């Protein structure tokens, strides 16, 4: 039985039947965002009052809210408007970054569509199934416009964005021609780089300083200059750089507190990788940060504490693009049907810069840990030992230059069904690494900016949808099923906007009323 209460709102009539209360508009029992075409059905009784001229001047709305709505009512956010320009900071201006930038410019110029971007292409259901509304997500929540994005970043190579895009070969030269001039104007700043963490790359465009704290300060100055040069209102940073070597030293005191980390930066501690210097600089500047690699960049107490202190949203890690995307789709299906697993062999070939970096065993170890944790969290072998207690899981990534950014992944899956009878599932995914990653970066940039304007800080687990190894509170297990992640993200957006969550039970459509 639903427990209801009434919330009284007083709203002023603009042009009947349109009504306005603060920044919320009402028409015929529906609620709209001021500029976002938000359409949310509310249960209300309207008691009109007339002024001396006999016209409706004020309306009292008794908004009936059930216990499901009440549970999350206090979590709705007063989100700042996304006015002005948003600066997008990209450490690593290679294939992913150049593909993202070129794509946004092409979309803005009307040459293409943002296919693959949930923020731009997906709709979200509001209300009941017998009277649903389906606004675009970009119209439902106040996101920055693609026309308001300004790109900048760092790289160890000094090629401008057009040159980088040609070198990476993800987008054809002919397709880049209409935006060539804009791409040529985007030149990378000198990067923070340490060959001890990325062994198979080297480049001339590198910062030097006596210690790592001064390197962080140089990054902050780059951000400040970028913001002033382009008249930017806000910034977001998304790590698109290389996978660093695996670190098994995260228990070191430098990673346990802000004080310890800053002391280690000033002391030039060798175990602090470049990605952490970028993250530190961003958070200190109040800039939300997303980690697109398997690096443990913000996955430690010091950086989480820093993000909470400076009221900054963070998210990671490792963009979910090719083979792992398939795992988070297929594995939940097998588990839902209680089909057993005996083995899952995953192999990849790719020839881009990422593949070259992963050709180093220490860097590959970081990727292996990130990719390998997915099945374990989805299948829950501790709860289902008969089905998933003893499966074999193998991951291989091979650098193969002729393929460039065209990655090929093979999954050979041995499963068992009724009475233990064996079956096989084979997946051959010929994908484009950067084509899949670019819209992920775009969505993360827009959503993290939204989170920051909503006053959300620290770990943003609702963005797990975009990561291979989602960051969450240390005492919680990450959610890895793509379908659970999608529901988590959409319900979070509903809650932020004061909309009722959707649980898909459906009983209320069939049970007798009263």
N, C-alpha and C positions, 0 to 999 in steps of 0.2 A: 504494500500500500504506500503510495507516495505521500509524503508530508509536504504541504505547501505553505508558503508565507507570502505576504504582499509587500512590495517595495513601491513606495509612492514617488513618482517623478513629476515635476512640473515643467511643461514644455510650452514654448511660445509658437504661435501659428505664424508661418511666413506666407505661403500661398496655399490655402487649403486645396486638397487635403494634406499638404505637406506640413509637418510639424518639426520643430527643432528643439533639442535639449542638449546644451553644451555643443559637442561636436558630433552628436548623433542625430540623424534624421529619421523621422517616422512617416510612413505613408500606408494607409489602409492596413494597419496591423503589422507592417514589416519595418525592419530597421535597416538603415543604410549608413555606410561610412560617408564622411563629408565629401571625399573625392575618390573613393575606392570602389564604388558600385557594390558595396557590401550589402547583401540581402539576407536578413536573418529574421525568421518568423518568431514573434513573441506572443504570448498569451496575455492579453490585456483587455481591460474595460475602459473605454474612454468616456469621461464625464465632461462635457463641454460647458464652458462658462461664456456668457455673452457680455460684451462691453456696452457702454451707453449707446453706441450706434447700432446695437443689435448684431454685431459681427463676433465671431468666435475669436477671442483673444488669448485665452489660456485653456489648457487641457490638463486634466489630472489623469495620469496613467497608473492604474493599479496592476503592476506586473506580477503575475503569478509564477513563482519559481518552485520547481520540485526539488526533491532532495539530491538528485543527480546534478542539477545545475548549482544548487547551493554548495555542494562539496568543493567546487572549483571557482565559485563566484569571487572569492577574495584573491584569486591568482590572476584575474584579468588585469591587464596592464594599461596604463595611460602612456601610450607610445608617442614619443616625439616625432614630429613630421620629418620625412626624409628630404627636406628642402636643401637646395644647394648641391655642390659637387662632392662626389665620393671618390677619394683616391684609393686605387688598388695597388698595393705594394707586393711585388713578386720576387722573392729571393730565388734566383734561377730563371733565366730568360731563354730557356731552350725550347724544346718541342711543345711541351704543355702550355707554357706561358705565351709563346708566339701564336699558337693555334687559338688560344682563348682570345687574345687581343685582336687578331685578324678576324675571328668569327664575330665578335661583338661589333667591330667596325663595319663588317659586311652586312650584318643584320640591321644596324642603324641606318645604313645607306640604302636599304631595301633590296639588296642582292640575294638574301637568303633568309632562312628561318632558324630560330634557336632550338633546333631539334635536340632532344636529350636533356634539356633544362626543365626541371620540374617547376621552378619558380615561374617560368615564362609560358610553358605549354600545358601544364596540368591544371585541371579544375578540382575543386574541393566540394564535397557534398555538405550542405547545411540543412538542418531540419529533418522532418520525418520522411520516410520513403513514399508516403501517399501524398505528400506536398513538398517535394524537395526543391532546393535551389542549388545551382552548380556554377558559382562564379569562378573565374580564373583565380589561382592563388595570388597572382600579382595584383589583382583587383581587390581581393579579400583582405590582405594585410598590407600595411604601408611600406612597400619596398621602394628602394631607389630605382629610378628609371635607367635603362641601359644608356640613354643619351647623356646621363650625368656622371658616367664612369670615366675616370682619367687614370691611365696606367703608367706605372714606373717600377723600377726594380734594379736588382744587382746581378752581375754575372762575372765569372772569371775570364770570359771572352768579351771583347769590346765591340762585337758586331751589333749594328742597330737591329731593330726588330724585323725589318724587311729582310736583311741579310740572314738573320737567324732562321727566319721562316723558310727561306730558300734552301739553306743548308740542311734543315731538318726534313724537308721534302714532304711534309704532311699535306699541305695545300698546294695545288698547282700554281705555277708562276702566273699563268693567265688569269686565274681567279684572284690573285693578289693585286693585279695591276690597278684596279680602280681605287685601292686604298694605299698604294705604294708610298705616296708622299707622307701620309699620316704615320705609317709604320717606320719610315726612315727617320722621322722626328723623335722616335722613342729610342733613346740610347741608354744602355745600362750603366749604372754607377759601379765604381770599383767594389769588389766583393770582399767579405770576410771569408777566408779560405785556409784550410789546414790540410796538407796532403796526407797527414797521418790518419785522417778520417775518410778520405776518398782517394784511394791509391791509384786508380787508373786514369785520373784526369789531371791536367795542369793547364794554367792559362796566365796571361800577362796582367790581367786587370784585377789586381789584388791589393787590398789595403795592408799597410804595415803600421804597427804601433808598439810601444814598449810593453803593453800588457793588454789583456782581454777586456778590461773595463774601459780602456780608452778606445778600443775597437767598437764597443757598444755605444759609446758617446759619439763616435764618428757616424754610426748608423742613425742615431737620433738626429744628428745634424742634417744628414741626407733627407730624412723625413720632414724635418722642419722647413728646409729649403724647398722641397717638392710642394709642400702645402702652401707656402707663400707664393711660389712661382705661378701656380695654377689657380690660386684663390679657392682652395679646397675647404670644405666645411668639416669633413670627417675623413678618417683613414681606416683601412682594413689591410691586414697582412696575411698572405697565404703562402706557406712554404712549398715551392715547386722545384726545389733543388734536389740534389742527388741523395741517394741512400748512403748514410754514413755507416761505418763499421759497427758491429754489434757491441753493446756495452753491458758487461756483467758486473759493473762497479756502482750500480745505482744506490747501493746502501752507504756509499761514502757520505761523510758528514757535509760535504759541499752541497749535496742535493736535498738536505733535510730541512733547511730553513732559509729565509731570505738573507739573514745575516751571514750564514755560512756560504751561500752562493756568491754574494757580493765580495766577501773576503777572498774567495777563490778566484774571482775575476781579477781583482786587484793583484793577487799573488801569481797570476798567469798560470793557474793550475792546468796541467797538460790534458786532463781527462774531460775538460769542458769543450764540447764540439762547437763548430760554427753555428749550427742551427739553434742552439741554446742562446747564443749571443744575440742572434736576431730576435728570438722570442722575448728575451729580457728587455731589449731595446724597445720593442713594440709595446709590451705591457706597461713599461715605465712611462711611455708616452700616451697611455690610455687607448691604445690601438688594439682591437680584437685580433686574435691570432688563430689560424688553422694550420695544422701540421699534416701535409699531404704525403709524407714519407713514413716508413716504419721506424724512423728515429724516435728515441725516447725524449723528445725535445721538451714537452710540457708535461710529461708523464711522471712527475716526481713532486714531492711535497713542497719544495721551495718555489717552483713555478706556479703551482696551484695557489699557494699562500699569497704570492705576489699578485696574481690575477684577482683574488678576492679583495686584497687590500686596495688595489687601484680600480676596482669595480669594472673589470674587463672580462669579456666573454672569450673562452678558449675552447678548442675542439681538436680532436685527432682520433686515431692516426692512420695514415696510409690510405690514399684514395682507393675506393672500391670500384674497379673498372672492368677487367677482363675475366680471368678464370675464377677469381674469388666471387665476383658477381654471380657467376653461374652456380657456384657452390651454395651461396646463400639463397638461391632460388630452388635448387634441386633437393638439397639436404632436408629442408623443412617439409617438403612433399613426401620424401621417404619416411621421415619420422612420423608425420601425420597419419600415414597408412600403416605404421608399425612394421615396416619392412626392414629386415636386418641388414647390416653392412659387414662385409668381410674384408674389403680392401678398396682404397681409393688412390689411384696413381695419377698424379698430375705432372705434365711436362709442358714446357713453353720454349719457344724460340723467338727471339727478337733481336733487332740490329741497331736500335737507337742508342743514344747516350746512356739511358738507363740500363740497357743490356750490357753495355761496356763496363759500367760501374759494378754491376752485379756479377761480372766475370771474376771479380775478386772474392774469394771465399768468405772473408770477414764481413764484407758488405752483404753478400748473399745470406749470411746467417741472420741479419736483421730482417730481411724479407721473409725468410723461412719461418721465423718465429711469428711474425705478423700473420702470414697466410695460414700457418699450421693451427693456430688457436681457434679458427672459425668452426671447424667440424666439432671439436670438443664441446664448445659452448652450446651449439645447436642440438647435438645428439644427446647430451647429458648421460654419458656412459655410466655415471654413478647411480642414476635412477633406473637405467635400462641395461643392466649388465648382460642380460641374455641376448640382446640385439646389438649392442654397441660396445661391449666390454673388451673386445679383443680384435678390433679391426686394424689393418695395416694401412698407414697413410704415408705416402711418399711424394715429395715435391722436387721437381728439377726445373731450373731455368738456364738456358743455354744462349750464349751470345752468338748470333749468326748475322754478320753485317749485311749480306745481300737483301735481307728483309726490311731493313730500315725500321720505320715506325709500324710496319705491318706485322703484328704479333700473331702467332698461331699457338693455340693451346689445345692439348689433348687431355681429356679425362676418361680414364678407364675405371669403371665402377663395378665391383662385384657385390651383388646383393643376394639376399635369401628371402623367400616367402613362405607360404603355407607348408608346414611339415619340413621346413629347412631346405626346400628345393631351391637350387641355385639359378640365378639369372644375371644378366649383364646389361649395363647401360654405358654407351659410349657417346661422348660429346667432342666435336671438333669445332672450335670457335676460332674463326679467322677474323680478327678484329684489328682496329686501329687504336693503339694505346692512347694517343693524345686526343683523338676524336672523342673517345669515351671520357677522358679526364677533363677536357675543357669545360663542358657544362657542369661538371661536379664543382670545379673551382668557382664558376660563376654563381651557382646556387649558394655555396658556402659563404662567399663574399657578401651576397645580399642578405642571407639569413643572419650572419654574425653581426652585420650592421644593424639589422632589425633588433637583435637581442640586446645590443649595446644601447640602442635608443629606448628600449623597454626597461632598462635598468637591470637586466639579467647579467650575472657575473659568475666567474669561475667556469667549471666544466659544463658544457652544453650537450648532455647525453642525448637529447632529442634529435641531434644531428647525426646519430649513429648510422643512419641510412647511407651516408656517403663514405664510410670508412671500413677497411678490412678488420681493424682491431680497435673498436670504438673505446674511447676513454670514458670511464665512469668512476663513480665513487669507489675507493679502494676496497670497501667491504661488500660491494655488490658484484654480481656476475654480469658481464656485458650481454646485451641483446644483439644477436647476429642474424637472426632470420630476417630476410629482406621485408617480408610481409608484416612482421611485428614492428620492425623499424619504421615502415611506412605509416602504420597506424599510430605509433608513438609520435611521429613528426606531425601528422595531420591533426591529431587530438590536441597537441601542444598549441598549434596555431589557433584551433577553435577556442581553447581556454584563454589564450592571450587576448582574443577579440571578444570575450564574453559570450561565446557561443556554447551550446550544450555539446558535450562529447558524444560520440557515436560508438556503441558497443556491439552492434550487429546481432544482438540476441533475437530480436524480432517477435518475442512473445506478446508484446503489447498490441500487435496487429491482429492477434487471433484470440486472446483471452477475453472473456466477456467483461464489459465495463461495469464498474460498481460492485 
